[in-house]
Amino acid sequence: LGDAARCVVPPREKRLSKTLLGQAEQKVRKVRPTVIAITGSYGKTTTKNYLAHLLASTHTVLASPA
């Protein structure tokens, strides 16, 4: 049964993920969000929190929880 599942499930998952990815791409194209990426070795979370706080007064902000 396990071997059969390994043959059947991956193609279905792939098809489902393509559908979900297509829906996500359409949503992003429709919304056209401004994305800000913060990189570096130190201070990313603090910078993210300050930036989210500052922008929240004039923009809709979604900062990652981690």
N, CA, C and O atoms as a Tripos MOL2 file, in Angstrom:
@<TRIPOS>MOLECULE
protein
  264   263    66     0     0
PROTEIN
NO_CHARGES

@<TRIPOS>ATOM
      1 N           0.8310   -1.1930    0.0000 N.3       1 LEU1
      2 CA          0.0000    0.0000    0.0000 C.3       1 LEU1
      3 C           0.8750    1.2570    0.0000 C.2       1 LEU1
      4 O           0.5900    2.2270   -0.7030 O.2       1 LEU1
      5 N           1.9410    1.2220    0.7990 N.am      2 GLY2
      6 CA          2.8560    2.3630    0.8460 C.3       2 GLY2
      7 C           3.5230    2.6180   -0.4920 C.2       2 GLY2
      8 O           3.6490    3.7660   -0.9170 O.2       2 GLY2
      9 N           3.9520    1.5520   -1.1610 N.am      3 ASP3
     10 CA          4.5830    1.7000   -2.4770 C.3       3 ASP3
     11 C           3.5960    2.2610   -3.4990 C.2       3 ASP3
     12 O           3.9640    3.0940   -4.3270 O.2       3 ASP3
     13 N           2.3640    1.8110   -3.4410 N.am      4 ALA4
     14 CA          1.3400    2.3150   -4.3690 C.3       4 ALA4
     15 C           1.0990    3.8040   -4.1360 C.2       4 ALA4
     16 O           0.9470    4.5710   -5.0860 O.2       4 ALA4
     17 N           1.0640    4.2040   -2.8760 N.am      5 ALA5
     18 CA          0.8540    5.6240   -2.5510 C.3       5 ALA5
     19 C           2.0000    6.4740   -3.0890 C.2       5 ALA5
     20 O           1.7850    7.5870   -3.5680 O.2       5 ALA5
     21 N           3.2300    5.9360   -3.0060 N.am      6 ARG6
     22 CA          4.3880    6.6860   -3.5100 C.3       6 ARG6
     23 C           4.3320    6.8750   -5.0220 C.2       6 ARG6
     24 O           4.9530    7.7980   -5.5490 O.2       6 ARG6
     25 N           3.6080    6.0270   -5.7160 N.am      7 CYS7
     26 CA          3.4560    6.1480   -7.1690 C.3       7 CYS7
     27 C           2.3050    7.0710   -7.5440 C.2       7 CYS7
     28 O           2.3650    7.7620   -8.5610 O.2       7 CYS7
     29 N           1.2680    7.0830   -6.7320 N.am      8 VAL8
     30 CA          0.0480    7.8270   -7.0620 C.3       8 VAL8
     31 C           0.0920    9.2620   -6.5460 C.2       8 VAL8
     32 O          -0.3380   10.1780   -7.2470 O.2       8 VAL8
     33 N           0.5930    9.4710   -5.3590 N.am      9 VAL9
     34 CA          0.5030   10.7720   -4.6960 C.3       9 VAL9
     35 C           1.3630   11.8640   -5.3610 C.2       9 VAL9
     36 O           0.8430   12.9570   -5.5850 O.2       9 VAL9
     37 N           2.6380   11.6350   -5.6880 N.am     10 PRO10
     38 CA          3.4560   12.7290   -6.2330 C.3      10 PRO10
     39 C           2.8750   13.4200   -7.4730 C.2      10 PRO10
     40 O           2.8970   14.6500   -7.5200 O.2      10 PRO10
     41 N           2.3600   12.7080   -8.4750 N.am     11 PRO11
     42 CA          1.7800   13.4230   -9.6170 C.3      11 PRO11
     43 C           0.5770   14.2810   -9.2320 C.2      11 PRO11
     44 O           0.3870   15.3690   -9.7750 O.2      11 PRO11
     45 N          -0.2240   13.7960   -8.3060 N.am     12 ARG12
     46 CA         -1.3860   14.5800   -7.8520 C.3      12 ARG12
     47 C          -0.9430   15.8110   -7.0790 C.2      12 ARG12
     48 O          -1.5040   16.8920   -7.2570 O.2      12 ARG12
     49 N           0.0550   15.6550   -6.2250 N.am     13 GLU13
     50 CA          0.5860   16.8040   -5.4820 C.3      13 GLU13
     51 C           1.1570   17.8430   -6.4420 C.2      13 GLU13
     52 O           0.9560   19.0440   -6.2560 O.2      13 GLU13
     53 N           1.8630   17.3820   -7.4590 N.am     14 LYS14
     54 CA          2.4570   18.2940   -8.4360 C.3      14 LYS14
     55 C           1.3680   19.0790   -9.1740 C.2      14 LYS14
     56 O           1.4890   20.2880   -9.3730 O.2      14 LYS14
     57 N           0.3110   18.3820   -9.5740 N.am     15 ARG15
     58 CA         -0.7940   19.0310  -10.2730 C.3      15 ARG15
     59 C          -1.4780   20.0540   -9.3630 C.2      15 ARG15
     60 O          -1.7950   21.1600   -9.8030 O.2      15 ARG15
     61 N          -1.7030   19.6930   -8.1080 N.am     16 LEU16
     62 CA         -2.3320   20.5860   -7.1500 C.3      16 LEU16
     63 C          -1.4530   21.8060   -6.8840 C.2      16 LEU16
     64 O          -1.9500   22.9300   -6.8110 O.2      16 LEU16
     65 N          -0.1420   21.5810   -6.7390 N.am     17 SER17
     66 CA          0.7490   22.7070   -6.4580 C.3      17 SER17
     67 C           0.8100   23.6650   -7.6430 C.2      17 SER17
     68 O           0.9450   24.8730   -7.4450 O.2      17 SER17
     69 N           0.7150   23.1500   -8.8760 N.am     18 LYS18
     70 CA          0.6790   24.0340  -10.0500 C.3      18 LYS18
     71 C          -0.5630   24.9140  -10.0190 C.2      18 LYS18
     72 O          -0.5020   26.1020  -10.3330 O.2      18 LYS18
     73 N          -1.6880   24.3190   -9.6380 N.am     19 THR19
     74 CA         -2.9340   25.0810   -9.5430 C.3      19 THR19
     75 C          -2.8090   26.1740   -8.4920 C.2      19 THR19
     76 O          -3.1560   27.3280   -8.7460 O.2      19 THR19
     77 N          -2.3150   25.8130   -7.3150 N.am     20 LEU20
     78 CA         -2.1780   26.7910   -6.2350 C.3      20 LEU20
     79 C          -1.1620   27.8700   -6.5950 C.2      20 LEU20
     80 O          -1.3710   29.0430   -6.2850 O.2      20 LEU20
     81 N          -0.0720   27.4880   -7.2410 N.am     21 LEU21
     82 CA          0.9380   28.4630   -7.6520 C.3      21 LEU21
     83 C           0.3470   29.4310   -8.6690 C.2      21 LEU21
     84 O           0.5990   30.6340   -8.5980 O.2      21 LEU21
     85 N          -0.4360   28.9190   -9.6130 N.am     22 GLY22
     86 CA         -1.0810   29.7800  -10.6000 C.3      22 GLY22
     87 C          -2.0240   30.7770   -9.9490 C.2      22 GLY22
     88 O          -2.0590   31.9450  -10.3370 O.2      22 GLY22
     89 N          -2.7930   30.3260   -8.9560 N.am     23 GLN23
     90 CA         -3.7050   31.2160   -8.2390 C.3      23 GLN23
     91 C          -2.9280   32.2880   -7.4710 C.2      23 GLN23
     92 O          -3.3220   33.4540   -7.4480 O.2      23 GLN23
     93 N          -1.8340   31.8860   -6.8490 N.am     24 ALA24
     94 CA         -1.0100   32.8450   -6.1060 C.3      24 ALA24
     95 C          -0.3990   33.8760   -7.0470 C.2      24 ALA24
     96 O          -0.3660   35.0640   -6.7270 O.2      24 ALA24
     97 N           0.0830   33.4300   -8.2020 N.am     25 GLU25
     98 CA          0.6740   34.3610   -9.1650 C.3      25 GLU25
     99 C          -0.3660   35.3650   -9.6620 C.2      25 GLU25
    100 O          -0.0560   36.5460   -9.8210 O.2      25 GLU25
    101 N          -1.5910   34.9080   -9.9090 N.am     26 GLN26
    102 CA         -2.6530   35.8230  -10.3320 C.3      26 GLN26
    103 C          -2.9480   36.8570   -9.2620 C.2      26 GLN26
    104 O          -3.1330   38.0340   -9.5720 O.2      26 GLN26
    105 N          -2.9950   36.4350   -8.0130 N.am     27 LYS27
    106 CA         -3.2770   37.3420   -6.9030 C.3      27 LYS27
    107 C          -2.1780   38.3950   -6.7700 C.2      27 LYS27
    108 O          -2.4630   39.5780   -6.5830 O.2      27 LYS27
    109 N          -0.9220   37.9580   -6.8680 N.am     28 VAL28
    110 CA          0.2010   38.8930   -6.7510 C.3      28 VAL28
    111 C           0.1800   39.8940   -7.9060 C.2      28 VAL28
    112 O           0.4400   41.0800   -7.6990 O.2      28 VAL28
    113 N          -0.1290   39.4270   -9.1290 N.am     29 ARG29
    114 CA         -0.2220   40.3450  -10.2700 C.3      29 ARG29
    115 C          -1.3390   41.3600  -10.0710 C.2      29 ARG29
    116 O          -1.2020   42.5240  -10.4490 O.2      29 ARG29
    117 N          -2.4480   40.9160   -9.4730 N.am     30 LYS30
    118 CA         -3.5830   41.8080   -9.2430 C.3      30 LYS30
    119 C          -3.2700   42.8350   -8.1550 C.2      30 LYS30
    120 O          -3.5760   44.0170   -8.3120 O.2      30 LYS30
    121 N          -2.6730   42.3980   -7.0750 N.am     31 VAL31
    122 CA         -2.4050   43.2700   -5.9270 C.3      31 VAL31
    123 C          -1.1840   44.1650   -6.1670 C.2      31 VAL31
    124 O          -1.1500   45.3090   -5.7160 O.2      31 VAL31
    125 N          -0.1810   43.6360   -6.8810 N.am     32 ARG32
    126 CA          1.0630   44.3530   -7.1640 C.3      32 ARG32
    127 C           1.6790   44.9610   -5.8840 C.2      32 ARG32
    128 O           1.8340   46.1790   -5.7860 O.2      32 ARG32
    129 N           2.0230   44.1170   -4.9240 N.am     33 PRO33
    130 CA          2.5530   44.6340   -3.6620 C.3      33 PRO33
    131 C           3.9760   45.1720   -3.8150 C.2      33 PRO33
    132 O           4.7260   44.7460   -4.6930 O.2      33 PRO33
    133 N           4.3220   46.0960   -2.9580 N.am     34 THR34
    134 CA          5.7110   46.5250   -2.8360 C.3      34 THR34
    135 C           6.3510   45.5800   -1.8280 C.2      34 THR34
    136 O           5.8650   45.4420   -0.7050 O.2      34 THR34
    137 N           7.4290   44.9350   -2.2240 N.am     35 VAL35
    138 CA          8.1000   43.9730   -1.3570 C.3      35 VAL35
    139 C           9.4370   44.5550   -0.9360 C.2      35 VAL35
    140 O          10.2130   45.0210   -1.7710 O.2      35 VAL35
    141 N           9.7010   44.5260    0.3480 N.am     36 ILE36
    142 CA         10.9740   44.9990    0.8820 C.3      36 ILE36
    143 C          11.6760   43.8070    1.5120 C.2      36 ILE36
    144 O          11.1260   43.1520    2.3960 O.2      36 ILE36
    145 N          12.8780   43.5300    1.0610 N.am     37 ALA37
    146 CA         13.6670   42.4270    1.6120 C.3      37 ALA37
    147 C          14.8110   43.0110    2.4380 C.2      37 ALA37
    148 O          15.4870   43.9440    2.0020 O.2      37 ALA37
    149 N          15.0180   42.4700    3.6030 N.am     38 ILE38
    150 CA         16.0810   42.9300    4.4940 C.3      38 ILE38
    151 C          17.0580   41.7710    4.6670 C.2      38 ILE38
    152 O          16.6710   40.6900    5.1100 O.2      38 ILE38
    153 N          18.3150   41.9940    4.3200 N.am     39 THR39
    154 CA         19.3130   40.9380    4.4240 C.3      39 THR39
    155 C          20.4680   41.4080    5.3020 C.2      39 THR39
    156 O          20.6060   42.5960    5.5940 O.2      39 THR39
    157 N          21.2730   40.4700    5.7070 N.am     40 GLY40
    158 CA         22.4430   40.8050    6.5020 C.3      40 GLY40
    159 C          22.6640   39.7710    7.5820 C.2      40 GLY40
    160 O          21.9360   38.7820    7.6730 O.2      40 GLY40
    161 N          23.6700   40.0070    8.3980 N.am     41 SER41
    162 CA         24.0090   39.0570    9.4530 C.3      41 SER41
    163 C          23.3850   39.4160   10.7900 C.2      41 SER41
    164 O          23.0640   38.5240   11.5750 O.2      41 SER41
    165 N          23.2070   40.7060   11.0680 N.am     42 TYR42
    166 CA         22.7080   41.1350   12.3710 C.3      42 TYR42
    167 C          21.6580   42.2290   12.2010 C.2      42 TYR42
    168 O          21.7450   43.0450   11.2840 O.2      42 TYR42
    169 N          20.6700   42.2410   13.0880 N.am     43 GLY43
    170 CA         19.7110   43.3340   13.1510 C.3      43 GLY43
    171 C          18.5360   43.2470   12.1920 C.2      43 GLY43
    172 O          17.7780   44.2090   12.0690 O.2      43 GLY43
    173 N          18.3620   42.1240   11.5110 N.am     44 LYS44
    174 CA         17.2670   42.0260   10.5300 C.3      44 LYS44
    175 C          15.9010   42.1320   11.1920 C.2      44 LYS44
    176 O          15.0360   42.8570   10.7020 O.2      44 LYS44
    177 N          15.6950   41.4280   12.2860 N.am     45 THR45
    178 CA         14.3870   41.4320   12.9370 C.3      45 THR45
    179 C          14.0670   42.8070   13.5030 C.2      45 THR45
    180 O          12.9400   43.2850   13.3710 O.2      45 THR45
    181 N          15.0240   43.4300   14.1180 N.am     46 THR46
    182 CA         14.8070   44.7690   14.6620 C.3      46 THR46
    183 C          14.5040   45.7560   13.5470 C.2      46 THR46
    184 O          13.5890   46.5700   13.6690 O.2      46 THR46
    185 N          15.2690   45.6900   12.4560 N.am     47 THR47
    186 CA         15.0390   46.5740   11.3150 C.3      47 THR47
    187 C          13.6600   46.3260   10.7300 C.2      47 THR47
    188 O          12.9410   47.2730   10.4100 O.2      47 THR47
    189 N          13.2820   45.0560   10.5880 N.am     48 LYS48
    190 CA         11.9560   44.7060   10.0610 C.3      48 LYS48
    191 C          10.8630   45.2950   10.9410 C.2      48 LYS48
    192 O           9.9010   45.8700   10.4320 O.2      48 LYS48
    193 N          11.0000   45.1580   12.2440 N.am     49 ASN49
    194 CA          9.9790   45.6590   13.1650 C.3      49 ASN49
    195 C           9.8770   47.1810   13.1210 C.2      49 ASN49
    196 O           8.7700   47.7190   13.1080 O.2      49 ASN49
    197 N          11.0070   47.8850   13.0970 N.am     50 TYR50
    198 CA         10.9790   49.3450   13.0080 C.3      50 TYR50
    199 C          10.3470   49.7890   11.6910 C.2      50 TYR50
    200 O           9.5050   50.6870   11.6730 O.2      50 TYR50
    201 N          10.7530   49.1610   10.5970 N.am     51 LEU51
    202 CA         10.2380   49.5280    9.2840 C.3      51 LEU51
    203 C           8.7270   49.2670    9.2010 C.2      51 LEU51
    204 O           7.9800   50.1000    8.6880 O.2      51 LEU51
    205 N           8.2890   48.1310    9.6980 N.am     52 ALA52
    206 CA          6.8490   47.8180    9.6990 C.3      52 ALA52
    207 C           6.0810   48.8520   10.5180 C.2      52 ALA52
    208 O           5.0110   49.3010   10.1050 O.2      52 ALA52
    209 N           6.6130   49.2250   11.6570 N.am     53 HIS53
    210 CA          5.9610   50.2230   12.5190 C.3      53 HIS53
    211 C           5.8710   51.5780   11.8140 C.2      53 HIS53
    212 O           4.8290   52.2340   11.8470 O.2      53 HIS53
    213 N           6.9580   51.9880   11.1830 N.am     54 LEU54
    214 CA          6.9660   53.2810   10.4970 C.3      54 LEU54
    215 C           6.0230   53.3080    9.2970 C.2      54 LEU54
    216 O           5.3260   54.3000    9.0810 O.2      54 LEU54
    217 N           5.9940   52.2340    8.5190 N.am     55 LEU55
    218 CA          5.1680   52.1980    7.3150 C.3      55 LEU55
    219 C           3.6920   51.9560    7.6110 C.2      55 LEU55
    220 O           2.8370   52.2900    6.7910 O.2      55 LEU55
    221 N           3.3860   51.3850    8.7600 N.am     56 ALA56
    222 CA          2.0020   51.0370    9.0860 C.3      56 ALA56
    223 C           1.0850   52.2510    9.1700 C.2      56 ALA56
    224 O          -0.1280   52.1180    9.0110 O.2      56 ALA56
    225 N           1.6420   53.4200    9.4170 N.am     57 SER57
    226 CA          0.7890   54.6130    9.5200 C.3      57 SER57
    227 C           0.2800   55.0700    8.1560 C.2      57 SER57
    228 O          -0.7180   55.7880    8.0870 O.2      57 SER57
    229 N           0.9370   54.6740    7.0780 N.am     58 THR58
    230 CA          0.5330   55.1210    5.7450 C.3      58 THR58
    231 C           0.2820   53.9840    4.7620 C.2      58 THR58
    232 O          -0.2280   54.2230    3.6670 O.2      58 THR58
    233 N           0.6280   52.7510    5.1290 N.am     59 HIS59
    234 CA          0.4890   51.6150    4.2160 C.3      59 HIS59
    235 C          -0.0820   50.4110    4.9490 C.2      59 HIS59
    236 O          -0.0390   50.3420    6.1770 O.2      59 HIS59
    237 N          -0.6130   49.4700    4.1920 N.am     60 THR60
    238 CA         -0.9730   48.1730    4.7470 C.3      60 THR60
    239 C           0.3080   47.3560    4.8060 C.2      60 THR60
    240 O           0.9780   47.1720    3.7890 O.2      60 THR60
    241 N           0.6460   46.8730    5.9720 N.am     61 VAL61
    242 CA          1.9260   46.1950    6.1700 C.3      61 VAL61
    243 C           1.6930   44.7580    6.6120 C.2      61 VAL61
    244 O           0.8390   44.4880    7.4570 O.2      61 VAL61
    245 N           2.4510   43.8530    6.0400 N.am     62 LEU62
    246 CA          2.4620   42.4570    6.4680 C.3      62 LEU62
    247 C           3.9120   42.0690    6.6820 C.2      62 LEU62
    248 O           4.6460   41.8350    5.7220 O.2      62 LEU62
    249 N           4.3220   42.0000    7.9280 N.am     63 ALA63
    250 CA          5.6990   41.6090    8.2570 C.3      63 ALA63
    251 C           5.6770   40.1520    8.6920 C.2      63 ALA63
    252 O           4.7940   39.7300    9.4400 O.2      63 ALA63
    253 N           6.6500   39.3910    8.2210 N.am     64 SER64
    254 CA          6.7160   37.9760    8.6020 C.3      64 SER64
    255 C           6.8750   37.8690   10.1160 C.2      64 SER64
    256 O           7.5240   38.7160   10.7300 O.2      64 SER64
    257 N           6.2880   36.8330   10.7270 N.am     65 PRO65
    258 CA          6.3620   36.7140   12.1830 C.3      65 PRO65
    259 C           7.7420   36.3210   12.6880 C.2      65 PRO65
    260 O           8.0740   36.5960   13.8410 O.2      65 PRO65
    261 N           8.5510   35.6850   11.8520 N.am     66 ALA66
    262 CA          9.8750   35.2180   12.3170 C.3      66 ALA66
    263 C          10.9680   36.1510   11.8450 C.2      66 ALA66
    264 O          12.1420   35.9230   12.1360 O.2      66 ALA66
@<TRIPOS>BOND
     1     1     2 1
     2     2     3 1
     3     3     4 2
     4     3     5 am
     5     5     6 1
     6     6     7 1
     7     7     8 2
     8     7     9 am
     9     9    10 1
    10    10    11 1
    11    11    12 2
    12    11    13 am
    13    13    14 1
    14    14    15 1
    15    15    16 2
    16    15    17 am
    17    17    18 1
    18    18    19 1
    19    19    20 2
    20    19    21 am
    21    21    22 1
    22    22    23 1
    23    23    24 2
    24    23    25 am
    25    25    26 1
    26    26    27 1
    27    27    28 2
    28    27    29 am
    29    29    30 1
    30    30    31 1
    31    31    32 2
    32    31    33 am
    33    33    34 1
    34    34    35 1
    35    35    36 2
    36    35    37 am
    37    37    38 1
    38    38    39 1
    39    39    40 2
    40    39    41 am
    41    41    42 1
    42    42    43 1
    43    43    44 2
    44    43    45 am
    45    45    46 1
    46    46    47 1
    47    47    48 2
    48    47    49 am
    49    49    50 1
    50    50    51 1
    51    51    52 2
    52    51    53 am
    53    53    54 1
    54    54    55 1
    55    55    56 2
    56    55    57 am
    57    57    58 1
    58    58    59 1
    59    59    60 2
    60    59    61 am
    61    61    62 1
    62    62    63 1
    63    63    64 2
    64    63    65 am
    65    65    66 1
    66    66    67 1
    67    67    68 2
    68    67    69 am
    69    69    70 1
    70    70    71 1
    71    71    72 2
    72    71    73 am
    73    73    74 1
    74    74    75 1
    75    75    76 2
    76    75    77 am
    77    77    78 1
    78    78    79 1
    79    79    80 2
    80    79    81 am
    81    81    82 1
    82    82    83 1
    83    83    84 2
    84    83    85 am
    85    85    86 1
    86    86    87 1
    87    87    88 2
    88    87    89 am
    89    89    90 1
    90    90    91 1
    91    91    92 2
    92    91    93 am
    93    93    94 1
    94    94    95 1
    95    95    96 2
    96    95    97 am
    97    97    98 1
    98    98    99 1
    99    99   100 2
   100    99   101 am
   101   101   102 1
   102   102   103 1
   103   103   104 2
   104   103   105 am
   105   105   106 1
   106   106   107 1
   107   107   108 2
   108   107   109 am
   109   109   110 1
   110   110   111 1
   111   111   112 2
   112   111   113 am
   113   113   114 1
   114   114   115 1
   115   115   116 2
   116   115   117 am
   117   117   118 1
   118   118   119 1
   119   119   120 2
   120   119   121 am
   121   121   122 1
   122   122   123 1
   123   123   124 2
   124   123   125 am
   125   125   126 1
   126   126   127 1
   127   127   128 2
   128   127   129 am
   129   129   130 1
   130   130   131 1
   131   131   132 2
   132   131   133 am
   133   133   134 1
   134   134   135 1
   135   135   136 2
   136   135   137 am
   137   137   138 1
   138   138   139 1
   139   139   140 2
   140   139   141 am
   141   141   142 1
   142   142   143 1
   143   143   144 2
   144   143   145 am
   145   145   146 1
   146   146   147 1
   147   147   148 2
   148   147   149 am
   149   149   150 1
   150   150   151 1
   151   151   152 2
   152   151   153 am
   153   153   154 1
   154   154   155 1
   155   155   156 2
   156   155   157 am
   157   157   158 1
   158   158   159 1
   159   159   160 2
   160   159   161 am
   161   161   162 1
   162   162   163 1
   163   163   164 2
   164   163   165 am
   165   165   166 1
   166   166   167 1
   167   167   168 2
   168   167   169 am
   169   169   170 1
   170   170   171 1
   171   171   172 2
   172   171   173 am
   173   173   174 1
   174   174   175 1
   175   175   176 2
   176   175   177 am
   177   177   178 1
   178   178   179 1
   179   179   180 2
   180   179   181 am
   181   181   182 1
   182   182   183 1
   183   183   184 2
   184   183   185 am
   185   185   186 1
   186   186   187 1
   187   187   188 2
   188   187   189 am
   189   189   190 1
   190   190   191 1
   191   191   192 2
   192   191   193 am
   193   193   194 1
   194   194   195 1
   195   195   196 2
   196   195   197 am
   197   197   198 1
   198   198   199 1
   199   199   200 2
   200   199   201 am
   201   201   202 1
   202   202   203 1
   203   203   204 2
   204   203   205 am
   205   205   206 1
   206   206   207 1
   207   207   208 2
   208   207   209 am
   209   209   210 1
   210   210   211 1
   211   211   212 2
   212   211   213 am
   213   213   214 1
   214   214   215 1
   215   215   216 2
   216   215   217 am
   217   217   218 1
   218   218   219 1
   219   219   220 2
   220   219   221 am
   221   221   222 1
   222   222   223 1
   223   223   224 2
   224   223   225 am
   225   225   226 1
   226   226   227 1
   227   227   228 2
   228   227   229 am
   229   229   230 1
   230   230   231 1
   231   231   232 2
   232   231   233 am
   233   233   234 1
   234   234   235 1
   235   235   236 2
   236   235   237 am
   237   237   238 1
   238   238   239 1
   239   239   240 2
   240   239   241 am
   241   241   242 1
   242   242   243 1
   243   243   244 2
   244   243   245 am
   245   245   246 1
   246   246   247 1
   247   247   248 2
   248   247   249 am
   249   249   250 1
   250   250   251 1
   251   251   252 2
   252   251   253 am
   253   253   254 1
   254   254   255 1
   255   255   256 2
   256   255   257 am
   257   257   258 1
   258   258   259 1
   259   259   260 2
   260   259   261 am
   261   261   262 1
   262   262   263 1
   263   263   264 2
@<TRIPOS>SUBSTRUCTURE
     1 LEU1         2 RESIDUE 1 A LEU
     2 GLY2         6 RESIDUE 1 A GLY
     3 ASP3        10 RESIDUE 1 A ASP
     4 ALA4        14 RESIDUE 1 A ALA
     5 ALA5        18 RESIDUE 1 A ALA
     6 ARG6        22 RESIDUE 1 A ARG
     7 CYS7        26 RESIDUE 1 A CYS
     8 VAL8        30 RESIDUE 1 A VAL
     9 VAL9        34 RESIDUE 1 A VAL
    10 PRO10       38 RESIDUE 1 A PRO
    11 PRO11       42 RESIDUE 1 A PRO
    12 ARG12       46 RESIDUE 1 A ARG
    13 GLU13       50 RESIDUE 1 A GLU
    14 LYS14       54 RESIDUE 1 A LYS
    15 ARG15       58 RESIDUE 1 A ARG
    16 LEU16       62 RESIDUE 1 A LEU
    17 SER17       66 RESIDUE 1 A SER
    18 LYS18       70 RESIDUE 1 A LYS
    19 THR19       74 RESIDUE 1 A THR
    20 LEU20       78 RESIDUE 1 A LEU
    21 LEU21       82 RESIDUE 1 A LEU
    22 GLY22       86 RESIDUE 1 A GLY
    23 GLN23       90 RESIDUE 1 A GLN
    24 ALA24       94 RESIDUE 1 A ALA
    25 GLU25       98 RESIDUE 1 A GLU
    26 GLN26      102 RESIDUE 1 A GLN
    27 LYS27      106 RESIDUE 1 A LYS
    28 VAL28      110 RESIDUE 1 A VAL
    29 ARG29      114 RESIDUE 1 A ARG
    30 LYS30      118 RESIDUE 1 A LYS
    31 VAL31      122 RESIDUE 1 A VAL
    32 ARG32      126 RESIDUE 1 A ARG
    33 PRO33      130 RESIDUE 1 A PRO
    34 THR34      134 RESIDUE 1 A THR
    35 VAL35      138 RESIDUE 1 A VAL
    36 ILE36      142 RESIDUE 1 A ILE
    37 ALA37      146 RESIDUE 1 A ALA
    38 ILE38      150 RESIDUE 1 A ILE
    39 THR39      154 RESIDUE 1 A THR
    40 GLY40      158 RESIDUE 1 A GLY
    41 SER41      162 RESIDUE 1 A SER
    42 TYR42      166 RESIDUE 1 A TYR
    43 GLY43      170 RESIDUE 1 A GLY
    44 LYS44      174 RESIDUE 1 A LYS
    45 THR45      178 RESIDUE 1 A THR
    46 THR46      182 RESIDUE 1 A THR
    47 THR47      186 RESIDUE 1 A THR
    48 LYS48      190 RESIDUE 1 A LYS
    49 ASN49      194 RESIDUE 1 A ASN
    50 TYR50      198 RESIDUE 1 A TYR
    51 LEU51      202 RESIDUE 1 A LEU
    52 ALA52      206 RESIDUE 1 A ALA
    53 HIS53      210 RESIDUE 1 A HIS
    54 LEU54      214 RESIDUE 1 A LEU
    55 LEU55      218 RESIDUE 1 A LEU
    56 ALA56      222 RESIDUE 1 A ALA
    57 SER57      226 RESIDUE 1 A SER
    58 THR58      230 RESIDUE 1 A THR
    59 HIS59      234 RESIDUE 1 A HIS
    60 THR60      238 RESIDUE 1 A THR
    61 VAL61      242 RESIDUE 1 A VAL
    62 LEU62      246 RESIDUE 1 A LEU
    63 ALA63      250 RESIDUE 1 A ALA
    64 SER64      254 RESIDUE 1 A SER
    65 PRO65      258 RESIDUE 1 A PRO
    66 ALA66      262 RESIDUE 1 A ALA
